[in-house]
Amino acid sequence: MTNSHYSIAFILALSIIFQAAAAIMAIRLISMTGRRAAWGLIAVALVLMSVRRIVPLYRLMMGDTSHLPDAMNEVIGLALSIAMAIGISRIAPLFLERIRTEEELKRLTLKNEMILNSAGEGIYGTDMDGNIVFMNQAAQAMLGITIQDVIGKNSHAIFHHKKADGKPYPVEECPLHKSIVNGESYRGMNEVFWTSDGKMFAAEHINAPLIDHGVVVGAVVVFRDITERKRAEQEIRELNENLEKRVEERTEELQHTVALLENANKELEGFSYSVSHDLRAPLRHITGFAEMLMKRAPAELDEKSRHYLNVISDSAGKMGELIDDLLSFSRIGRAEMQQVRVDLNRTVLEARETLKPELKGRDITWKTPTLPMVYGDPVMLRIVFENLISNAIKFTRINPMPLIEIACEYGDPDEYIFSVRDNGVGFDMKYVDKLFGLFQRLHDSGEFEGTGLGLANVRRIICRHGGRTWAESTINQGAAIYFTIPKIKEG
């Protein structure tokens, strides 16, 4: 073969190579892009062009030069083959990048749809005319519609066209319309949406404009069904109204009851005071005549008669003590109470000084640590300690080693807790509820004297100071009387 024959054979071989390479790339693009028709036709055409050049190349290689192709045409064909191979190699990355972009876009779109559909609130978007362009599943469920039914349709006309009273809702007043027109977010609080079957539900919604490069292109609405919340709020309002009414009625009842109790207490105190005063004269007569009779005819009276007269005198004396205590109890209830600083250490010393006659012949061990300053009525608080210490002295009488302890607990942030404790006869705790009552005695009057008004006075005074009273005891092991006085922070 001549040199021209070799040149043509070389051109044919190069054309076949470039066409085959271009066909292979086209076939790969079919699998990558999924576009079988376009790239399939290109691949088939390239394969056919390669096959058409294989036959003349084979003849030349066999030495047959009778059917030589035109050299110029083959050069042009080679150039086209090279151009196609280069073009496909350049286009392929662009197609691949586009495919990746489309796949990423699909992935993001699917993710956004999942996020929107997982939201509990209803979410939908509109274009500039208020026509629906998307809607999540929660919104579809609440409105009783499907996206296929409303896509491209006006949202206001479908489910926001009427107010709660059934009157038309002008689109100009709609927060969604205002968001699109003004480019601002609006909140709808007391509004209603209408379902596909004509029922309404209370809703609150937020309308925000969709802005693209500074231009409003639509709006997005987030809404929720607040029917249950509205119902709960209404129930709470009704409960509050009923509660306020009941409180007013109960307050009126309590005020009426308090007024009745105050009147009853005043009448009782007045009655007690009057009766106590009225009883003094007969008692004086009884005591006086009994003494006169004893002095006038002592020789004429036998032992039994003198005993009777002594019983009359003793009983009259006890009645006098009872009247004095009753008057004291009445005065405590009516007396105006002072609120000043009181040194309880001094108060205890004054109480013990007052009770010195009861201490004659007694060897009592006293435990009296330092007590705090409190606010209260000094006279009333002295009466409290006098009564409690007097009881402790009395009920330790049969103990050869009497002990009386006056103490204070400081731990409570709101009140002091005081106690007067002894190691006397004590009492049965099943009767503790009677201890602070009027005329209540837990021991026989022949064994331990008293009128049963001392602890009643203590409770009344402590109550007027805003405190509490209680007792603890074990029979033959002593008793402890507790009372509290509120702490008042100065300044």
Summary of the structure (lengths in Angstrom):
residues: 491
radius of gyration: 55.6
end to end distance: 126.3
largest distance: 190.5
contacts: 1373
relative contact order: 0.05
helix: 58%
strand: 18%
